[in-house]
Amino acid sequence: MISALKTMADKMKIYSVGTAWLTDRSGILHETIRVDASGAMVVPNTSRAAEFNDTKAFFVKKLKVTAPTTSSSPYPGTSATAAGGKEKPR
């Protein structure tokens, strides 16, 4: 799920407004949900398609920037020694 919701405070009420998108793991859009002070309503996916694409691109870019590297070897799955590095003497 991806969302662009804002939390609002009106007198004694706190609620969210905006749009949420239900996706599968690969990011394919299945349902668009519009949220306002009166509740949530499913709307046509085409009604917010551009906003969905922009929001999805933002999160994908952020994920790529913050993803840690998991291998210290230039050859994933290979140790530095096997990749041509030198083992330190004990």
N, C-alpha and C positions, 0 to 999 in steps of 0.2 A: 504494500500500500504506500502510496505517495500522497502527501497532503500539503496544501497551502492554506492552513487555517490560522486565524488570528484569534486570540482570546480577548474578549470584550467584557467590560464591567459597566452595568447599567443599574444604578441605585443599589439594590441588594442582590442583584442577579449577576452571575458570571457565566458566560457562554462563549462558544466559538462560532466564527463565521468564516466562510471560504469554500474551498473545493477539496474533495478527497477523491483519489482515483484508486480503484481496486485493480491490481495487476497480478499476473502470475510471476513465478521466479525469474523468468527471462525478460520481464518488463513489458509484456504485451498487455495492453489496456483491455479490461473486461467490463468495467462499470464506472460511471462518473456520478459522484454524489455531491450535491450542493447543500451546504449547511448554513442556516441563518438562525436568528433568535427564535423563530417559530418551530424549528426542527430541521430534519434532514429529508431530502427528496432525491430520488434517482432521476437524472436528466440524461438526454441523449449524449453519447460520447462526443459527437461532432460539435456540441455546443461549447466545449472547453478544450478542444483538441490542441490548439496552438499553445494555450497555457500549460497543458499537460506536457507537450514536447519540450517547452522551455524549462519547466520544473525538473523533468526527468534528466535533461542534459546538464543542468546545474548539479544535481546529485551525482551523476556519473562522473563528471569532471572532478568534483570534490573527492570522490572515492579514489580516483586515479592519483590525485595529488597526495592523499594521506595514506595510501596503501603502503605498508612496510615491505621492504625487501626481505625475503626469507632465506636467501642463499648468499653466502659470502664468496662462493666460487663463481667464476664467469660461466661455468657450465653447470646448469641446474641438475641436481641429482648426483653430482660428482664431487668428491672431496677435493680440497686444494692440492693435496699430495698426488692424487690420481690425475689431476688436471695439469700436472707439471710443476707444482709448487715443491719447495724443499721442506722436508720434515726436520724439526729442530732436534739436535742431539740431546739425550737425557743426561 
